[in-house]
Amino acid sequence: MKRLKIAVEEAQREAEQRAVAAEQEAAALQVQLEAARSSLDGQLAASNELVATQALRMAEMEGMIAWLQQELEHMRDQNRREREASLRLQQEITLLKVAAGAC
């Protein structure tokens, strides 16, 4: 009977030791989980910041593209007006030459 009692006590101690070890392992895993979560949160924040920066750069580039398109359109209009003026001058010169030849 005494042996049985000792065996039961020993089994209880071993079970308690395993329970303590399991709790310690669970606590260590919880710390690792929190560290991983914190690391992922940091990576996500950095990624979000990078995306925001890239979106800002894209918006700036789109604004610059729109401005360049307006400038190009303005230059095209100016070029068209200058061609029309040049054609009118050529016509006037031709008319003057014809008039001078008639004299």
Backbone atoms as SQL, in Angstrom:
CREATE TABLE atoms (id INTEGER PRIMARY KEY, chain TEXT, resi INTEGER, resn TEXT, atom TEXT, x REAL, y REAL, z REAL);
INSERT INTO atoms VALUES
  (1, 'A', 1, 'MET', 'N', 0.826, -1.187, 0.000),
  (2, 'A', 1, 'MET', 'CA', 0.000, 0.000, 0.000),
  (3, 'A', 1, 'MET', 'C', 0.876, 1.259, 0.000),
  (4, 'A', 2, 'LYS', 'N', 1.934, 1.193, 0.767),
  (5, 'A', 2, 'LYS', 'CA', 2.837, 2.316, 0.836),
  (6, 'A', 2, 'LYS', 'C', 3.493, 2.551, -0.523),
  (7, 'A', 3, 'ARG', 'N', 3.851, 1.461, -1.198),
  (8, 'A', 3, 'ARG', 'CA', 4.443, 1.586, -2.529),
  (9, 'A', 3, 'ARG', 'C', 3.471, 2.228, -3.510),
  (10, 'A', 4, 'LEU', 'N', 2.220, 1.836, -3.416),
  (11, 'A', 4, 'LEU', 'CA', 1.193, 2.398, -4.291),
  (12, 'A', 4, 'LEU', 'C', 1.044, 3.891, -4.030),
  (13, 'A', 5, 'LYS', 'N', 1.062, 4.268, -2.761),
  (14, 'A', 5, 'LYS', 'CA', 0.941, 5.672, -2.405),
  (15, 'A', 5, 'LYS', 'C', 2.141, 6.453, -2.938),
  (16, 'A', 6, 'ILE', 'N', 3.334, 5.885, -2.810),
  (17, 'A', 6, 'ILE', 'CA', 4.546, 6.535, -3.316),
  (18, 'A', 6, 'ILE', 'C', 4.478, 6.652, -4.838),
  (19, 'A', 7, 'ALA', 'N', 4.011, 5.600, -5.503),
  (20, 'A', 7, 'ALA', 'CA', 3.894, 5.611, -6.965),
  (21, 'A', 7, 'ALA', 'C', 2.889, 6.669, -7.413),
  (22, 'A', 8, 'VAL', 'N', 1.790, 6.793, -6.685),
  (23, 'A', 8, 'VAL', 'CA', 0.774, 7.788, -7.019),
  (24, 'A', 8, 'VAL', 'C', 1.348, 9.180, -6.822),
  (25, 'A', 9, 'GLU', 'N', 2.048, 9.397, -5.720),
  (26, 'A', 9, 'GLU', 'CA', 2.648, 10.706, -5.452),
  (27, 'A', 9, 'GLU', 'C', 3.676, 11.058, -6.527),
  (28, 'A', 10, 'GLU', 'N', 4.481, 10.058, -6.903),
  (29, 'A', 10, 'GLU', 'CA', 5.484, 10.278, -7.935),
  (30, 'A', 10, 'GLU', 'C', 4.818, 10.602, -9.279),
  (31, 'A', 11, 'ALA', 'N', 3.751, 9.909, -9.596),
  (32, 'A', 11, 'ALA', 'CA', 3.013, 10.180, -10.837),
  (33, 'A', 11, 'ALA', 'C', 2.409, 11.583, -10.807),
  (34, 'A', 12, 'GLN', 'N', 1.913, 11.992, -9.624),
  (35, 'A', 12, 'GLN', 'CA', 1.351, 13.330, -9.486),
  (36, 'A', 12, 'GLN', 'C', 2.439, 14.391, -9.671),
  (37, 'A', 13, 'ARG', 'N', 3.625, 14.162, -9.077),
  (38, 'A', 13, 'ARG', 'CA', 4.736, 15.110, -9.231),
  (39, 'A', 13, 'ARG', 'C', 5.138, 15.213, -10.710),
  (40, 'A', 14, 'GLU', 'N', 5.243, 14.068, -11.362),
  (41, 'A', 14, 'GLU', 'CA', 5.601, 14.069, -12.791),
  (42, 'A', 14, 'GLU', 'C', 4.541, 14.801, -13.614),
  (43, 'A', 15, 'ALA', 'N', 3.284, 14.582, -13.291),
  (44, 'A', 15, 'ALA', 'CA', 2.196, 15.252, -14.007),
  (45, 'A', 15, 'ALA', 'C', 2.258, 16.755, -13.760),
  (46, 'A', 16, 'GLU', 'N', 2.538, 17.143, -12.525),
  (47, 'A', 16, 'GLU', 'CA', 2.667, 18.568, -12.207),
  (48, 'A', 16, 'GLU', 'C', 3.864, 19.177, -12.935),
  (49, 'A', 17, 'GLN', 'N', 4.977, 18.444, -12.966),
  (50, 'A', 17, 'GLN', 'CA', 6.163, 18.930, -13.665),
  (51, 'A', 17, 'GLN', 'C', 5.875, 19.088, -15.159),
  (52, 'A', 18, 'ARG', 'N', 5.165, 18.107, -15.720),
  (53, 'A', 18, 'ARG', 'CA', 4.798, 18.205, -17.146),
  (54, 'A', 18, 'ARG', 'C', 3.850, 19.373, -17.380),
  (55, 'A', 19, 'ALA', 'N', 2.943, 19.584, -16.437),
  (56, 'A', 19, 'ALA', 'CA', 2.006, 20.697, -16.570),
  (57, 'A', 19, 'ALA', 'C', 2.746, 22.027, -16.497),
  (58, 'A', 20, 'VAL', 'N', 3.698, 22.133, -15.564),
  (59, 'A', 20, 'VAL', 'CA', 4.495, 23.363, -15.445),
  (60, 'A', 20, 'VAL', 'C', 5.316, 23.561, -16.721),
  (61, 'A', 21, 'ALA', 'N', 5.933, 22.486, -17.215),
  (62, 'A', 21, 'ALA', 'CA', 6.733, 22.585, -18.437),
  (63, 'A', 21, 'ALA', 'C', 5.847, 22.988, -19.614),
  (64, 'A', 22, 'ALA', 'N', 4.644, 22.426, -19.685),
  (65, 'A', 22, 'ALA', 'CA', 3.713, 22.776, -20.771),
  (66, 'A', 22, 'ALA', 'C', 3.295, 24.241, -20.660),
  (67, 'A', 23, 'GLU', 'N', 3.063, 24.725, -19.444),
  (68, 'A', 23, 'GLU', 'CA', 2.707, 26.130, -19.248),
  (69, 'A', 23, 'GLU', 'C', 3.866, 27.047, -19.651),
  (70, 'A', 24, 'GLN', 'N', 5.089, 26.642, -19.293),
  (71, 'A', 24, 'GLN', 'CA', 6.259, 27.437, -19.663),
  (72, 'A', 24, 'GLN', 'C', 6.425, 27.463, -21.188),
  (73, 'A', 25, 'GLU', 'N', 6.229, 26.308, -21.806),
  (74, 'A', 25, 'GLU', 'CA', 6.332, 26.247, -23.273),
  (75, 'A', 25, 'GLU', 'C', 5.236, 27.095, -23.918),
  (76, 'A', 26, 'ALA', 'N', 4.038, 27.043, -23.358),
  (77, 'A', 26, 'ALA', 'CA', 2.938, 27.858, -23.886),
  (78, 'A', 26, 'ALA', 'C', 3.258, 29.345, -23.724),
  (79, 'A', 27, 'ALA', 'N', 3.844, 29.719, -22.595),
  (80, 'A', 27, 'ALA', 'CA', 4.210, 31.122, -22.374),
  (81, 'A', 27, 'ALA', 'C', 5.294, 31.542, -23.372),
  (82, 'A', 28, 'ALA', 'N', 6.267, 30.669, -23.604),
  (83, 'A', 28, 'ALA', 'CA', 7.324, 30.976, -24.571),
  (84, 'A', 28, 'ALA', 'C', 6.742, 31.106, -25.973),
  (85, 'A', 29, 'LEU', 'N', 5.825, 30.234, -26.319),
  (86, 'A', 29, 'LEU', 'CA', 5.176, 30.317, -27.630),
  (87, 'A', 29, 'LEU', 'C', 4.343, 31.584, -27.755),
  (88, 'A', 30, 'GLN', 'N', 3.708, 31.990, -26.657),
  (89, 'A', 30, 'GLN', 'CA', 2.931, 33.223, -26.665),
  (90, 'A', 30, 'GLN', 'C', 3.846, 34.420, -26.908),
  (91, 'A', 31, 'VAL', 'N', 5.020, 34.417, -26.284),
  (92, 'A', 31, 'VAL', 'CA', 5.988, 35.506, -26.487),
  (93, 'A', 31, 'VAL', 'C', 6.431, 35.524, -27.946),
  (94, 'A', 32, 'GLN', 'N', 6.728, 34.330, -28.495),
  (95, 'A', 32, 'GLN', 'CA', 7.134, 34.249, -29.909),
  (96, 'A', 32, 'GLN', 'C', 6.008, 34.738, -30.817),
  (97, 'A', 33, 'LEU', 'N', 4.778, 34.357, -30.481),
  (98, 'A', 33, 'LEU', 'CA', 3.630, 34.783, -31.272),
  (99, 'A', 33, 'LEU', 'C', 3.487, 36.298, -31.236),
  (100, 'A', 34, 'GLU', 'N', 3.619, 36.901, -30.067),
  (101, 'A', 34, 'GLU', 'CA', 3.515, 38.349, -29.941),
  (102, 'A', 34, 'GLU', 'C', 4.642, 39.045, -30.698),
  (103, 'A', 35, 'ALA', 'N', 5.843, 38.468, -30.641),
  (104, 'A', 35, 'ALA', 'CA', 6.978, 39.052, -31.367),
  (105, 'A', 35, 'ALA', 'C', 6.734, 38.975, -32.870),
  (106, 'A', 36, 'ALA', 'N', 6.230, 37.829, -33.322),
  (107, 'A', 36, 'ALA', 'CA', 5.930, 37.673, -34.753),
  (108, 'A', 36, 'ALA', 'C', 4.824, 38.633, -35.172),
  (109, 'A', 37, 'ARG', 'N', 3.801, 38.765, -34.343),
  (110, 'A', 37, 'ARG', 'CA', 2.692, 39.677, -34.644),
  (111, 'A', 37, 'ARG', 'C', 3.200, 41.112, -34.707),
  (112, 'A', 38, 'SER', 'N', 4.040, 41.488, -33.751),
  (113, 'A', 38, 'SER', 'CA', 4.607, 42.833, -33.738),
  (114, 'A', 38, 'SER', 'C', 5.461, 43.073, -34.982),
  (115, 'A', 39, 'SER', 'N', 6.247, 42.067, -35.351),
  (116, 'A', 39, 'SER', 'CA', 7.088, 42.183, -36.547),
  (117, 'A', 39, 'SER', 'C', 6.224, 42.349, -37.795),
  (118, 'A', 40, 'LEU', 'N', 5.162, 41.558, -37.883),
  (119, 'A', 40, 'LEU', 'CA', 4.257, 41.656, -39.037),
  (120, 'A', 40, 'LEU', 'C', 3.552, 43.005, -39.066),
  (121, 'A', 41, 'ASP', 'N', 3.163, 43.495, -37.888),
  (122, 'A', 41, 'ASP', 'CA', 2.540, 44.824, -37.831),
  (123, 'A', 41, 'ASP', 'C', 3.504, 45.887, -38.326),
  (124, 'A', 42, 'GLY', 'N', 4.774, 45.768, -37.915),
  (125, 'A', 42, 'GLY', 'CA', 5.781, 46.719, -38.374),
  (126, 'A', 42, 'GLY', 'C', 5.995, 46.630, -39.873),
  (127, 'A', 43, 'GLN', 'N', 6.045, 45.397, -40.382),
  (128, 'A', 43, 'GLN', 'CA', 6.220, 45.209, -41.824),
  (129, 'A', 43, 'GLN', 'C', 5.016, 45.752, -42.589),
  (130, 'A', 44, 'LEU', 'N', 3.827, 45.526, -42.048),
  (131, 'A', 44, 'LEU', 'CA', 2.619, 46.035, -42.694),
  (132, 'A', 44, 'LEU', 'C', 2.614, 47.561, -42.700),
  (133, 'A', 45, 'ALA', 'N', 3.006, 48.157, -41.587),
  (134, 'A', 45, 'ALA', 'CA', 3.056, 49.624, -41.523),
  (135, 'A', 45, 'ALA', 'C', 4.065, 50.162, -42.533),
  (136, 'A', 46, 'ALA', 'N', 5.225, 49.505, -42.622),
  (137, 'A', 46, 'ALA', 'CA', 6.238, 49.941, -43.589),
  (138, 'A', 46, 'ALA', 'C', 5.727, 49.767, -45.009),
  (139, 'A', 47, 'SER', 'N', 5.044, 48.664, -45.243),
  (140, 'A', 47, 'SER', 'CA', 4.481, 48.409, -46.576),
  (141, 'A', 47, 'SER', 'C', 3.412, 49.443, -46.915),
  (142, 'A', 48, 'ASN', 'N', 2.561, 49.758, -45.956),
  (143, 'A', 48, 'ASN', 'CA', 1.520, 50.762, -46.181),
  (144, 'A', 48, 'ASN', 'C', 2.134, 52.129, -46.460),
  (145, 'A', 49, 'GLU', 'N', 3.208, 52.444, -45.740),
  (146, 'A', 49, 'GLU', 'CA', 3.884, 53.722, -45.957),
  (147, 'A', 49, 'GLU', 'C', 4.498, 53.764, -47.352),
  (148, 'A', 50, 'LEU', 'N', 5.081, 52.640, -47.766),
  (149, 'A', 50, 'LEU', 'CA', 5.668, 52.571, -49.108),
  (150, 'A', 50, 'LEU', 'C', 4.580, 52.726, -50.171),
  (151, 'A', 51, 'VAL', 'N', 3.455, 52.062, -49.969),
  (152, 'A', 51, 'VAL', 'CA', 2.347, 52.171, -50.922),
  (153, 'A', 51, 'VAL', 'C', 1.838, 53.611, -50.980),
  (154, 'A', 52, 'ALA', 'N', 1.720, 54.247, -49.820),
  (155, 'A', 52, 'ALA', 'CA', 1.258, 55.640, -49.788),
  (156, 'A', 52, 'ALA', 'C', 2.250, 56.553, -50.502),
  (157, 'A', 53, 'THR', 'N', 3.541, 56.314, -50.281),
  (158, 'A', 53, 'THR', 'CA', 4.569, 57.120, -50.945),
  (159, 'A', 53, 'THR', 'C', 4.507, 56.918, -52.451),
  (160, 'A', 54, 'GLN', 'N', 4.355, 55.664, -52.865),
  (161, 'A', 54, 'GLN', 'CA', 4.271, 55.385, -54.304),
  (162, 'A', 54, 'GLN', 'C', 3.010, 55.991, -54.906),
  (163, 'A', 55, 'ALA', 'N', 1.908, 55.951, -54.173),
  (164, 'A', 55, 'ALA', 'CA', 0.666, 56.551, -54.671),
  (165, 'A', 55, 'ALA', 'C', 0.837, 58.067, -54.818),
  (166, 'A', 56, 'LEU', 'N', 1.522, 58.673, -53.869),
  (167, 'A', 56, 'LEU', 'CA', 1.786, 60.111, -53.951),
  (168, 'A', 56, 'LEU', 'C', 2.659, 60.423, -55.162),
  (169, 'A', 57, 'ARG', 'N', 3.692, 59.621, -55.357),
  (170, 'A', 57, 'ARG', 'CA', 4.559, 59.830, -56.523),
  (171, 'A', 57, 'ARG', 'C', 3.783, 59.652, -57.823),
  (172, 'A', 58, 'MET', 'N', 2.914, 58.643, -57.855),
  (173, 'A', 58, 'MET', 'CA', 2.104, 58.431, -59.060),
  (174, 'A', 58, 'MET', 'C', 1.197, 59.629, -59.311),
  (175, 'A', 59, 'ALA', 'N', 0.597, 60.153, -58.248),
  (176, 'A', 59, 'ALA', 'CA', -0.274, 61.321, -58.407),
  (177, 'A', 59, 'ALA', 'C', 0.531, 62.512, -58.912),
  (178, 'A', 60, 'GLU', 'N', 1.732, 62.685, -58.370),
  (179, 'A', 60, 'GLU', 'CA', 2.588, 63.774, -58.849),
  (180, 'A', 60, 'GLU', 'C', 2.936, 63.579, -60.317),
  (181, 'A', 61, 'MET', 'N', 3.251, 62.338, -60.680),
  (182, 'A', 61, 'MET', 'CA', 3.600, 62.058, -62.074),
  (183, 'A', 61, 'MET', 'C', 2.394, 62.267, -62.986),
  (184, 'A', 62, 'GLU', 'N', 1.221, 61.852, -62.523),
  (185, 'A', 62, 'GLU', 'CA', 0.014, 62.063, -63.319),
  (186, 'A', 62, 'GLU', 'C', -0.246, 63.549, -63.507),
  (187, 'A', 63, 'GLY', 'N', -0.012, 64.337, -62.452),
  (188, 'A', 63, 'GLY', 'CA', -0.165, 65.785, -62.565),
  (189, 'A', 63, 'GLY', 'C', 0.825, 66.360, -63.558),
  (190, 'A', 64, 'MET', 'N', 2.051, 65.863, -63.513),
  (191, 'A', 64, 'MET', 'CA', 3.061, 66.346, -64.441),
  (192, 'A', 64, 'MET', 'C', 2.709, 65.942, -65.875),
  (193, 'A', 65, 'ILE', 'N', 2.211, 64.732, -66.043),
  (194, 'A', 65, 'ILE', 'CA', 1.805, 64.270, -67.381),
  (195, 'A', 65, 'ILE', 'C', 0.673, 65.150, -67.906),
  (196, 'A', 66, 'ALA', 'N', -0.299, 65.449, -67.046),
  (197, 'A', 66, 'ALA', 'CA', -1.417, 66.310, -67.471),
  (198, 'A', 66, 'ALA', 'C', -0.896, 67.689, -67.870),
  (199, 'A', 67, 'TRP', 'N', 0.037, 68.242, -67.081),
  (200, 'A', 67, 'TRP', 'CA', 0.603, 69.546, -67.405),
  (201, 'A', 67, 'TRP', 'C', 1.354, 69.486, -68.738),
  (202, 'A', 68, 'LEU', 'N', 2.142, 68.411, -68.921),
  (203, 'A', 68, 'LEU', 'CA', 2.880, 68.262, -70.183),
  (204, 'A', 68, 'LEU', 'C', 1.930, 68.129, -71.370),
  (205, 'A', 69, 'GLN', 'N', 0.821, 67.426, -71.172),
  (206, 'A', 69, 'GLN', 'CA', -0.162, 67.296, -72.253),
  (207, 'A', 69, 'GLN', 'C', -0.760, 68.658, -72.601),
  (208, 'A', 70, 'GLN', 'N', -1.030, 69.465, -71.581),
  (209, 'A', 70, 'GLN', 'CA', -1.553, 70.810, -71.831),
  (210, 'A', 70, 'GLN', 'C', -0.526, 71.659, -72.575),
  (211, 'A', 71, 'GLU', 'N', 0.734, 71.559, -72.157),
  (212, 'A', 71, 'GLU', 'CA', 1.789, 72.309, -72.825),
  (213, 'A', 71, 'GLU', 'C', 1.931, 71.856, -74.279),
  (214, 'A', 72, 'LEU', 'N', 1.855, 70.548, -74.502),
  (215, 'A', 72, 'LEU', 'CA', 1.947, 70.022, -75.862),
  (216, 'A', 72, 'LEU', 'C', 0.796, 70.537, -76.714),
  (217, 'A', 73, 'GLU', 'N', -0.400, 70.538, -76.154),
  (218, 'A', 73, 'GLU', 'CA', -1.565, 71.046, -76.890),
  (219, 'A', 73, 'GLU', 'C', -1.394, 72.538, -77.201),
  (220, 'A', 74, 'HIS', 'N', -0.883, 73.278, -76.218),
  (221, 'A', 74, 'HIS', 'CA', -0.631, 74.703, -76.431),
  (222, 'A', 74, 'HIS', 'C', 0.384, 74.903, -77.559),
  (223, 'A', 75, 'MET', 'N', 1.445, 74.116, -77.543),
  (224, 'A', 75, 'MET', 'CA', 2.478, 74.225, -78.592),
  (225, 'A', 75, 'MET', 'C', 1.905, 73.850, -79.963),
  (226, 'A', 76, 'ARG', 'N', 1.058, 72.841, -79.989),
  (227, 'A', 76, 'ARG', 'CA', 0.428, 72.448, -81.256),
  (228, 'A', 76, 'ARG', 'C', -0.447, 73.579, -81.794),
  (229, 'A', 77, 'ASP', 'N', -1.229, 74.184, -80.876),
  (230, 'A', 77, 'ASP', 'CA', -2.068, 75.318, -81.286),
  (231, 'A', 77, 'ASP', 'C', -1.212, 76.468, -81.815),
  (232, 'A', 78, 'GLN', 'N', -0.135, 76.765, -81.098),
  (233, 'A', 78, 'GLN', 'CA', 0.773, 77.834, -81.516),
  (234, 'A', 78, 'GLN', 'C', 1.382, 77.510, -82.886),
  (235, 'A', 79, 'ASN', 'N', 1.806, 76.278, -83.055),
  (236, 'A', 79, 'ASN', 'CA', 2.389, 75.848, -84.326),
  (237, 'A', 79, 'ASN', 'C', 1.371, 75.968, -85.459),
  (238, 'A', 80, 'ARG', 'N', 0.120, 75.587, -85.193),
  (239, 'A', 80, 'ARG', 'CA', -0.938, 75.694, -86.210),
  (240, 'A', 80, 'ARG', 'C', -1.161, 77.156, -86.596),
  (241, 'A', 81, 'ARG', 'N', -1.227, 78.030, -85.578),
  (242, 'A', 81, 'ARG', 'CA', -1.426, 79.457, -85.858),
  (243, 'A', 81, 'ARG', 'C', -0.261, 80.028, -86.676),
  (244, 'A', 82, 'GLU', 'N', 0.949, 79.617, -86.336),
  (245, 'A', 82, 'GLU', 'CA', 2.123, 80.097, -87.074),
  (246, 'A', 82, 'GLU', 'C', 2.118, 79.580, -88.511),
  (247, 'A', 83, 'ARG', 'N', 1.699, 78.340, -88.725),
  (248, 'A', 83, 'ARG', 'CA', 1.593, 77.798, -90.097),
  (249, 'A', 83, 'ARG', 'C', 0.551, 78.564, -90.891),
  (250, 'A', 84, 'GLU', 'N', -0.593, 78.828, -90.249),
  (251, 'A', 84, 'GLU', 'CA', -1.644, 79.586, -90.935),
  (252, 'A', 84, 'GLU', 'C', -1.158, 80.985, -91.288),
  (253, 'A', 85, 'ALA', 'N', -0.449, 81.630, -90.360),
  (254, 'A', 85, 'ALA', 'CA', 0.085, 82.967, -90.624),
  (255, 'A', 85, 'ALA', 'C', 1.114, 82.905, -91.745),
  (256, 'A', 86, 'SER', 'N', 1.933, 81.870, -91.747),
  (257, 'A', 86, 'SER', 'CA', 2.941, 81.714, -92.798),
  (258, 'A', 86, 'SER', 'C', 2.273, 81.517, -94.159),
  (259, 'A', 87, 'LEU', 'N', 1.206, 80.733, -94.197),
  (260, 'A', 87, 'LEU', 'CA', 0.487, 80.523, -95.456),
  (261, 'A', 87, 'LEU', 'C', -0.131, 81.833, -95.952),
  (262, 'A', 88, 'ARG', 'N', -0.700, 82.612, -95.016),
  (263, 'A', 88, 'ARG', 'CA', -1.279, 83.895, -95.414),
  (264, 'A', 88, 'ARG', 'C', -0.198, 84.824, -95.975),
  (265, 'A', 89, 'LEU', 'N', 0.962, 84.847, -95.326),
  (266, 'A', 89, 'LEU', 'CA', 2.063, 85.685, -95.813),
  (267, 'A', 89, 'LEU', 'C', 2.530, 85.218, -97.198),
  (268, 'A', 90, 'GLN', 'N', 2.600, 83.915, -97.386),
  (269, 'A', 90, 'GLN', 'CA', 3.003, 83.397, -98.701),
  (270, 'A', 90, 'GLN', 'C', 1.985, 83.794, -99.766),
  (271, 'A', 91, 'GLN', 'N', 0.696, 83.729, -99.390),
  (272, 'A', 91, 'GLN', 'CA', -0.342, 84.130, -100.343),
  (273, 'A', 91, 'GLN', 'C', -0.226, 85.618, -100.675),
  (274, 'A', 92, 'GLU', 'N', 0.016, 86.443, -99.657),
  (275, 'A', 92, 'GLU', 'CA', 0.158, 87.876, -99.886),
  (276, 'A', 92, 'GLU', 'C', 1.382, 88.175, -100.759),
  (277, 'A', 93, 'ILE', 'N', 2.479, 87.458, -100.485),
  (278, 'A', 93, 'ILE', 'CA', 3.692, 87.645, -101.291),
  (279, 'A', 93, 'ILE', 'C', 3.411, 87.269, -102.744),
  (280, 'A', 94, 'THR', 'N', 2.709, 86.154, -102.915),
  (281, 'A', 94, 'THR', 'CA', 2.373, 85.724, -104.283),
  (282, 'A', 94, 'THR', 'C', 1.499, 86.781, -104.973),
  (283, 'A', 95, 'LEU', 'N', 0.491, 87.287, -104.234),
  (284, 'A', 95, 'LEU', 'CA', -0.376, 88.318, -104.805),
  (285, 'A', 95, 'LEU', 'C', 0.439, 89.580, -105.157),
  (286, 'A', 96, 'LEU', 'N', 1.362, 89.973, -104.269),
  (287, 'A', 96, 'LEU', 'CA', 2.196, 91.130, -104.538),
  (288, 'A', 96, 'LEU', 'C', 3.100, 90.924, -105.764),
  (289, 'A', 97, 'LYS', 'N', 3.615, 89.706, -105.892),
  (290, 'A', 97, 'LYS', 'CA', 4.456, 89.399, -107.050),
  (291, 'A', 97, 'LYS', 'C', 3.634, 89.467, -108.328),
  (292, 'A', 98, 'VAL', 'N', 2.399, 88.908, -108.258),
  (293, 'A', 98, 'VAL', 'CA', 1.509, 88.951, -109.423),
  (294, 'A', 98, 'VAL', 'C', 1.171, 90.396, -109.749),
  (295, 'A', 99, 'ALA', 'N', 0.882, 91.189, -108.707),
  (296, 'A', 99, 'ALA', 'CA', 0.549, 92.591, -108.921),
  (297, 'A', 99, 'ALA', 'C', 1.756, 93.349, -109.476),
  (298, 'A', 100, 'ALA', 'N', 2.947, 93.049, -108.939),
  (299, 'A', 100, 'ALA', 'CA', 4.156, 93.723, -109.429),
  (300, 'A', 100, 'ALA', 'C', 4.454, 93.319, -110.874),
  (301, 'A', 101, 'GLY', 'N', 4.187, 92.086, -111.218),
  (302, 'A', 101, 'GLY', 'CA', 4.418, 91.631, -112.591),
  (303, 'A', 101, 'GLY', 'C', 3.411, 92.259, -113.556),
  (304, 'A', 102, 'ALA', 'N', 2.261, 92.569, -113.065),
  (305, 'A', 102, 'ALA', 'CA', 1.221, 93.183, -113.914),
  (306, 'A', 102, 'ALA', 'C', 1.557, 94.634, -114.187),
  (307, 'A', 103, 'CYS', 'N', 2.338, 95.245, -113.348),
  (308, 'A', 103, 'CYS', 'CA', 2.662, 96.659, -113.520),
  (309, 'A', 103, 'CYS', 'C', 3.654, 96.865, -114.565);
